[in-house]
Amino acid sequence: MSTNEDIFKKLSHVLDTLPNGFPETESGVEIKLLKKIFTPEEADLFCDLRLSFETPEQVAERTGRPLESLANMMKTMWQKGQLFGVDFGEVQIYKMLPWVFGIYEFQLKRMDREFAELCEEYNPVFGKQFFKNTPQLMQVVPIENEIQNTQEALPFEKVSHIIEKGKSFAVNECICKKEKALLDQRCDKPLEVCMGIAPAPGVFEANNPWGGRVISKEEAYKILKESEEAGLVHMTSNVQDGQFYICNCCGCCCGVLRSINELGITNAIHSNYYAVIDPDLCENCGLCLEDRCQIEAIREGDTSYEVIKDKCIGCGLCITTCPAEAIHLERKPASECITPPSDENEWFKKRADSRGIDYSHFA
């Protein structure tokens, strides 16, 4: 019979077999994390689930588990942020979540200082595996009014396209900022800036374990504007269609941006744009570097400030406060532009190929 330790090691292996990954550490901190989130029974059930939606009835038929206890446990696991679920009233569907974007983000309501400390210990090991593979998890959505009219932005590069496709919206606290706050390292950026977007009305009104505050489309645009003013980077999933969130991120708390600043990873996030500073217009005030750039992609040159092109993520934040209007966004040459996967399923396939793993058992 498997021991509890065996069950959590199996869960860790399952998560690492998913395209997103969940690498093993010498210290075993990843097992401690899983024990904070799952009971042994929940961990065992998770290993029997898939990345595609199923009803409890389908899972019961496929696994031989008793339906009533299975349905109750899946609902509980959904409420605890261990699974992703949708409640259609008479029918509920669920699927397993990867570590990120997934289980970690859905622990917002359950995170405490111990959890934050474990995440901080695990992040360097996780980041080295996670960010060396492509496609990247997230893409930058540039500040839209800073994309020049001469450059035709694709739909997935326009924040308005993502918002306009949504039918319901909610906003919640940023779990990255909450984690840093629990470690007494809270920055001064706005906290309630992570937006959920759903393609159907009423998704966030009831039975939503993610929580958050239901907002209107107009409020979503207002939050985006306030985030821009606060110097936060708009980021969403790195796919062409099916985005269900917009994060507004700072370089001191965000796990993705921190991988650039702290781990030196240059391709941690996808973007087809970069900023350019006109040396003839630059007044050397330094606002772009000191107040706006979240990843230190600007440096002081001999006669003006200049952008480190290979590091710039093309967010456009540096442009909005430049008093000399010396900065603009440029689209990368066609040979350097990469089109994201069409949707989440294609992302999973490409990511699995990049890691050389077979996740078909969980697809």
N, C-alpha and C positions, 0 to 999 in steps of 0.2 A: 504494500500500500504506500502511496506517495505521502511524504511528510509535507508539512506546510512550507518548509524551505524549498522542497522540490517544486511545489506548485508555483511559488513566486519566481523561481529560476526558469520554469517553463514559460510563465507570463513574460518575463524579460526577453526570452528567446523569441517568443511570438512577436513582440513589439519590434524586435530588431530584424525580424523577417519581413515586416511590412516595409514598403518603399521608403518611408520617412526615416526609419532606423531608431535604434535605442541601444547604443554600444555598452558592452560590459566594461567595468572598471576593476582595478586591482583591489580597491577598498570595499567594493560591494555597495557603494552608496546608492546605486540604482535600485537595489533590492530594498533598501531602507525606504526609499521614496514610494515604491509600490506598496509596501506594507502600511504606509501612512494613508494610502488612498483606497486600497482594496482589503476586504476580508479574504481569507483563503477560499471560501465558497464563491465569492465574486470573481476572484482571479481565475478559478477553475472554469467558471462559465464563460468568461471573456475569451478564453482560449478556444472555445467551441464556436465562436461567432465569426462573422465575415465582414468585409469592407462594403458589401452591398446590403441594401435594406432587406430585412425579413420580418415577418410577423412572428409572434411567439409560437403560433401553431406550426409554422414552417420549421422553426428551430426545433420544436418538440418532435416533429416527425423525422427530421434529419438526424437528431442526436439520441432519441429515445428517452429524453428527460420528461418527467411528469409536467403536463401543461400548466396546471394551476400555480404550482410553486415557481415554475419557470417564468410565467407571465408576471408574477408579483416581483420576482427578483430583478427582471429586466427593467421594470418600471422604477424600482428603487435605484438601480444602477444608473439609469437615465437622470434621475433627480440628483444623484451624487456626481454627475459629470463624468462618469466612466464610459458611457455609451452616448451615441447621438440618436435621438428619437424624434418622431413626429406623431402627434395624436390627432387622428381624424375623427375622433368621437367613438364610433363603434369599432374602429380598426386602429391599432397602433403598430408602427414599424420601427425597427431599431437596426443599428449597425455598430461595429466596433470603431473606435477612434484610435489613430496613431498618437504617439506622445505629443508631438506638435505637428501642425496645428491641430489641437485636439484635447487630450486629457489634461495637459498642463493648463491650458487657457480656461478650461471648464472647472478648474478648482478654485476659481476666484472667491467664492463664498466660504470655502473650507481652508484657505491658506492661513497658516499661523507662522510664528517665527521659526519654529523647528523646520517646517516645510520649506520656508525661504532659505534657511541655512543649508539644507540638503540640496536644494536646486543650485545654489551658488557653488557648492562643492562639485556638483555633477556637470555644470555648464561647460567648463573647459574641455572635458573629455567628449561630451556630447557634441559641442560645436566643431571640434576638429573633424569628426566624422561627417556631421550633417552638412557643413558648408563646403566641403570639398567635392560634393557631388552635385550634378545638375539633372534636371532643371532646378533653379533656385525655388525656394518655397514662396517667396514674395517678390512683387514688383513695385517699383515706385510709380505713383500716379502724380505727374508733375502738377504744380499749380497751373490750372488750365489757362488763365488769362496771360500767362507768361510764355505760352507756346505761340511763336510768331505765325501770322496769317499765311506766310509763305510755306509753312511746314504743315503738311496734312497729318494730323494726329489720327491714329487708328482708334476705333471705338474703345478698346480696352485700355487705352492711354488717357482717356478722358473721364475725370471723376463724375462729370454730369451724366455720362452714359450709364455708369454703374448705378447712380442714384435714380435716374429716370426709369430704369428697368425694375426697380424695387416697388413693392406694393405695401410693405410694412417695414417699420424701422424701430430700432431701440438703441439706447446708448448705455454703456456701463463703464465702470472704472477700468483703467488699464492694469492688468495683472502684473506687468513688468514693474510699473511704478509702485504698485502695492508691495511687491516683493522687496524692492529697495527700501521702501518706507519701514517695513518690518525689521529691516536691518539697520535702521537709523541713518539711512542714506537717501532720504527723500529729496528729490529735486523740486524746483519751484514751478515746474510746468503744470498745466491743468491736468487733473486726474480723470475726470469723467469724459473720455474722448474716444473710446472704442465703440464703433458702431456695428450693429448687426443689421443685415438687409435681407429680406425674404421676398420671394417672387409671388407670394400669395397674401391676401389681406388677413389681418388678425392673428398672425403667427405668434406674436410676442405678448398678446393679451392674456393668455391663459396657458397653464401647463408648460411653462418655460423655465427649465432649471437654470439656464444661464442668468436669469434675473434681468436686471437692468430696468431702465426707465423707457416706457413707450414714448416715441416722439413722432412728429409729423415729418413729411418731406421737407417742409420749410425749415423746421428745426434742424434737420440733418445738414442742410446747406449752411445754416448759421454756425453749427459746430465746426464744420470744415473751415469756414472763414476765421473763426476764433482760433482754431488750431494753427492756421497759417500765420496769423498775427503773433501767436506765441512761439513761433519757430519750430513747429512740429511737422514731421515728414508724413505725407499721405502714403500709405502702403496697403496693398491688397494681395489676394492670391495670384500667383503667377500663371494665370490661364486666360484665354481669350473670352470665355463665357462661363458664367456660373459663380461669379464672385458673391460671397455672402457676408463679407465684412470689409470695413475700412478701418485700419489702425492709424493713429496719429502719434508718431513716435519721436522720442528724443534719444540722442546718442549716449546719454549716461545711464539709461534704464533699459531700453529696448534690447532684447537678446540678439536680434539680427544686427542692429547698428553697433552694438557692443562688440560683436565678433569682428567688425572692421577696426574699431578703435583699440580693442584689447588683445585680439588674436592676430591682427594683421592680415585678415582674409580680405582680398580685394574683389572677389566676385560673389559676395554673400547675398547680393540682391540684384534683381534684373532691372535694367533701365536702358532705354534707347536714346537717352539724351545726356548732354553734359553742358555745363555753364562755360561761358567765355567772357573774360574781362577785357574791355578795350583799354589798352595802356594809355592812349591819348586822352581818354575821358576820366580815368580813375583819379580820384583826389587823395588817395592813400589814407582814408579815414579809418579803415580797418573794421568797419561794422560787419562786413560780409563774413569775416573770419571769427571775430570775437563774439558776435551776437546771433549769427544765423546758421552758419554751417555746423551740422551735427556730427560730421565725421572728419573734420580737419583736412578737407580737400582743397583748401585755399592757403597760400603761403605769401609771405612778403618778398617780392622780387626786387631787382635793382632800382627800377623806376616806378613800379606800380605793384599792386597785388595781382596774383596770378592763380589760375585754377590748375590743380593737379588732375589732368584729364583722366588718367587711369584709375583714379580714386573717386572722382565725382560721380554721384548717383543721379544727377539731373533732376533734383526735386524742385528747384526754382526759388527756394527760400531766400537765397542771397540777393535775388533780383529785387524783391519787393521793398527793401529798405535802403537800397543804394541811392544816396542823395544826388549823385551825378548821372544816374541812369546809364552806368557804364557796363552793365552786365546783361547778357541775354542767353537764352537757351538755344543750343544747336542740336539738331538731330544727327546722330551718328551716321557715317556713310552706310549705304545699303549693305556693303560687305561685312559690316560690324553689327548690324541690327539682327536681333534674334527674335523670331516670332514665338510667343509662348505656346505651350500645348493647348489644344482646342478646349479641353475641359478637364475636370479632375481625374477622370478615368485615364485619359491619355497621359496626364501628368504622372499618375501612379506607374503606368507602363514604362515611360521614359526614365523615371527615377529608378525603378527596379533594374532596368537594363544598365543604367549608369553604375549601380552598386553590384551588379552581377548576381542578383538574387532572384529566386523563384517564389513569388508570393501567390501563385495560382490557387493554392489550397484555401486562401482567405479572400479571394476575389469574389 
